[in-house]
Amino acid sequence: MLNIHSFKESFFAFLFVVCAVVSIIALGLICLFLFINAIPTAYQIGFYDFIFGLEWYPTEEIFGIFPMIIGSLQVTALAILIGVPIGVLSAIYLSQFCPKKYKAFILPSIELLAAIPSVVYGFFGLVVLVPFLAELFHGISGKSILAASLVLSIMILPTIILVSKAALDSVPNSYLEGALSLGANKESGVFFAVLPAAKGGILAAVILGVGRAIGEAMAVIMVAGNQVQIPDSVLDGIRTLTTNIVLEMGYAEGLHRDVLIANAAVLFVFILILNLSFNLLYKEK
């Protein structure tokens, strides 16, 4: 029996190592593919003209992605600004204050939100949010940064809520009990004792939400307006890095196709920088 138990442990340890190595190899191959194609292309058209160029005319071989970088930043930032407070506060309620009879209905609903395809969110935004914004702010089409951010903030809510709730649930009850024993009420104990103890998991939830927001394409295509421009306000239409790839990769050839791969490499580096920034922020705290 001991040999069988030892064999099982060794087998699963080996299996986990293999899975980890495969994941690392897959990531390495993706990086290799992107940068082998992106670096010569950026050198050919000019790195500065590519990153900081303001115009995008593939038929004339003018490839400037700076407006799309700005659009991606603005949409993601606004979506996080809307979604993170709502998601974290919802997680706090579900973890610490929600009665069990209500939790049995709320949690499956949140999990269902995570399972809805992005195109359905985009269709909802196109049919409901865009006409609402067009009516609310007269003189605009409704397809804008604001519409895209609202859709994305709804899309990232399940990730932020569920991961944050798991982090809060993992905090020992002694944290809250200690705060209560010192005279704090439950709300103060949760916000000043439990919440700081779960900050690592909550930060992980925010990172996953940022990744979902900046990597989303289908829903954004339907509500963002797809205009290559640097917006003056949140009511202007924009095109993001992801939507640029999706819209044009189907018919792109030659240099145009290589530039879109370079576009993907920029998006990859952008997400990597964001993740590293969040990790550094967590370590500083």
Residue pairs with C-beta under 8 A, 6 or more apart in sequence:
30 268
31 268
34 261
34 264
34 265
34 268
35 265
37 258
37 261
37 262
37 265
38 261
38 262
38 264
38 265
38 266
40 258
41 50
41 255
41 258
41 259
41 261
41 262
42 50
42 51
42 262
44 255
45 61
45 63
45 255
45 259
49 63
49 64
50 63
50 64
50 65
50 259
50 262
51 65
51 66
51 69
51 266
52 64
52 66
53 62
53 63
53 64
53 65
53 66
54 64
54 66
54 67
54 230
55 62
55 64
55 228
56 62
56 63
56 64
56 65
56 67
56 68
56 228
56 244
58 248
58 252
58 256
58 259
61 255
61 256
63 256
63 259
65 241
65 244
65 263
65 266
66 230
67 228
67 229
67 230
67 238
67 239
68 228
68 238
68 239
68 240
68 241
68 244
68 263
69 241
69 266
69 270
70 230
70 231
70 238
71 145
71 224
71 231
71 238
71 239
71 240
71 241
72 214
72 240
72 241
72 242
72 267
72 270
74 145
74 231
74 234
74 238
75 145
75 148
75 149
75 152
75 213
75 220
75 224
75 238
75 240
76 152
76 210
76 213
76 214
78 145
78 146
78 149
78 153
78 234
79 148
79 149
79 150
79 152
79 153
79 156
79 213
80 153
80 156
80 206
80 209
80 210
80 213
82 149
82 150
82 153
83 152
83 153
83 154
83 156
83 157
83 160
83 209
83 213
84 160
84 206
84 209
86 153
86 157
87 156
87 157
87 159
87 160
87 161
87 164
87 205
87 209
88 160
88 164
88 202
88 205
90 110
90 157
90 161
91 160
91 161
91 162
91 164
91 165
91 167
91 168
91 202
91 205
92 164
92 168
92 190
92 191
92 195
94 103
94 106
94 107
94 161
94 165
95 165
95 168
95 169
96 168
96 176
96 186
96 190
96 194
97 186
97 190
98 106
110 157
110 158
110 161
110 162
111 158
111 162
113 154
113 157
113 158
114 158
114 159
114 162
118 155
118 216
118 217
118 218
118 219
119 218
119 219
119 222
121 151
121 154
121 155
121 219
122 151
122 218
122 219
122 220
122 221
122 222
122 223
123 222
124 151
125 147
125 148
125 150
125 151
125 219
125 222
125 223
126 222
126 223
129 142
129 147
129 150
129 151
129 223
130 141
130 142
130 143
130 147
130 223
131 142
132 142
133 140
133 142
133 144
133 146
133 147
133 235
134 140
134 141
134 142
137 235
140 235
141 225
141 237
143 223
143 224
143 225
143 226
143 237
144 223
144 224
144 225
144 234
144 235
144 236
144 237
144 238
145 224
145 231
145 233
145 234
145 235
145 236
145 237
145 238
146 234
146 235
147 223
147 224
148 219
148 220
148 223
148 224
148 238
148 240
149 234
151 219
151 220
151 223
152 212
152 213
152 216
152 219
152 220
153 213
155 212
155 213
155 216
155 219
156 209
156 212
156 213
159 205
159 208
159 209
159 212
160 205
160 206
160 208
160 209
161 205
162 205
163 201
163 202
163 204
163 205
163 208
164 198
164 201
164 202
164 205
166 201
167 198
167 200
167 201
167 202
167 204
167 205
168 194
168 195
168 198
168 201
168 202
170 198
170 201
171 194
171 197
171 198
175 189
175 193
175 194
175 197
176 186
176 189
176 190
176 193
176 194
178 193
179 188
179 189
179 192
179 193
179 194
180 186
180 189
184 192
184 193
195 202
199 282
199 285
200 282
203 278
203 281
203 282
206 278
207 274
207 275
207 278
210 271
210 274
210 278
211 271
211 274
211 275
214 240
214 242
214 267
214 270
214 271
214 274
215 242
215 267
215 271
216 242
217 240
217 242
217 243
217 245
217 246
218 246
220 240
220 242
220 243
221 243
221 246
221 247
224 237
224 238
224 239
224 240
224 243
225 236
225 237
225 238
225 239
226 237
226 238
226 239
226 243
226 247
227 236
227 237
227 238
227 239
228 239
228 244
229 236
229 237
229 238
231 237
231 238
239 247
241 263
241 264
241 266
241 267
241 270
242 267
244 260
244 263
245 260
245 263
245 264
245 267
248 256
248 260
249 257
249 260
252 259
252 260
